Amino acid sequence: MADVARRAGVAAITVSRALSRPSQLSAPTLARIQRAIAETGYVRHALAGSLASNATRCIGAVVPVLSNSIFADTLQGLSQVLEEQGYRLLIASSQYDPLREQRIVEAFVGQRVDGIALTGTTHAGNTRAMLTRSRIPVVQMWNLPTQPFDCAVGFSNFAAARAMVRHLCSRGYRRIAYIGGLTYKNDRTQARERGYRAALSEAGLPVKEAHVRRTPFEFENGAAALSDLLEADSSIDAVFAASDVLAVGALLHCLRRGWRVPDKVALAGLDGSPIGALITPELTSIRFPRRQIGVRAAELLLDRIRGRPAGVVEDLGFELLTGGSA
């Protein structure tokens, strides 16, 4: 670091600041330091720095899967804000398994991360106890817990699903089926299914268990679930899929069979994904600010690291997108 400082013509503390809080330096000074770092081949000793400062400047994030773009957008928002403040983002996938998430959290705590971002509000019992003991700031994302670990940011999955089914009812559909994700240990899919059921009950329509299918979020599963539903009851006139992945899979199945949508059956999703807007007919869906969830999660964690109080729960809301599929 002293070699870098001499070459750049700055103090060693300025080099440290360039590595940890680059936004605090002017562009010319930062450029000189970065040039000196490149010329000397200097790499910061992160472990030594964390022992000296009692901070690792690392944030751990746990999402269910890495292959789904909705979580990728949230991670992008997290990463951008944290990087600007000199933090690194460590990412892990729970595969929708609370015990796997617990092991990941234990590893993050062992690595002395400065904050942790978790997806959803359903966690193994030991996870809460471990985080409470560690006193590491935590933000829960993608749902709105009544009793958060620390802070939370997301939207109401229940309200989003209910709004979509209400929309289908307002369009005159009366035999509305549901394709959702697996509900075991997944608070988001549980809330979406409750929203579907609540909207039907409010409209005075029966909730038929034969009209409910639960399956992993894959395109082919949406197609298979729709085929199964219509084979069991050809009178179904609309299907709400609690994920655009499932809805698009169902829509592609209709196109392959030569069925006109929404003439044969109306279809609606939930995600506001780009593919839903590009497919024909355009998918009716619910859009929510998935990247902004990551941005606000990072900002809340940074606030907590700087000593601001816990207990903040932010609802970022959602938007209903009307398309030709319903």
Number of C-alpha atoms within 10 A of each C-alpha: 18 12 13 23 19 13 16 21 14 15 13 16 12 21 25 16 15 20 18 17 16 19 15 13 14 10 10 9 17 20 14 18 23 18 15 21 20 12 11 13 10 13 10 12 8 13 12 11 14 15 10 10 9 12 15 20 21 22 25 23 24 24 22 19 15 16 9 13 13 17 21 17 18 22 26 17 20 26 22 16 18 22 18 14 17 16 20 19 22 14 15 18 17 20 14 18 16 19 16 16 23 19 15 20 25 17 13 21 19 10 13 19 22 23 25 24 27 23 26 23 21 19 20 16 11 14 19 15 11 15 18 14 8 13 12 19 24 27 28 25 27 27 23 24 20 9 11 18 20 21 24 33 26 27 23 21 26 23 18 26 28 23 19 27 26 19 18 24 18 11 10 10 18 18 19 25 25 27 27 25 23 16 16 11 16 19 20 23 21 17 20 26 24 16 23 28 21 20 23 21 12 11 13 10 15 13 18 13 9 11 19 19 18 18 15 15 20 17 19 16 20 30 20 15 22 27 15 13 20 16 11 12 13 11 14 19 20 26 27 28 32 29 25 28 25 30 33 26 21 26 32 19 19 19 13 8 9 10 14 14 19 17 11 15 22 22 30 34 30 27 24 23 20 11 13 24 15 10 13 15 18 21 29 28 31 23 17 24 20 25 18 19 26 27 22 22 31 26 16 26 27 20 14 20 16 9 10 11 11 18 13 12 22 18 14 17 14 20 15 17 18 15 16 14 24 25
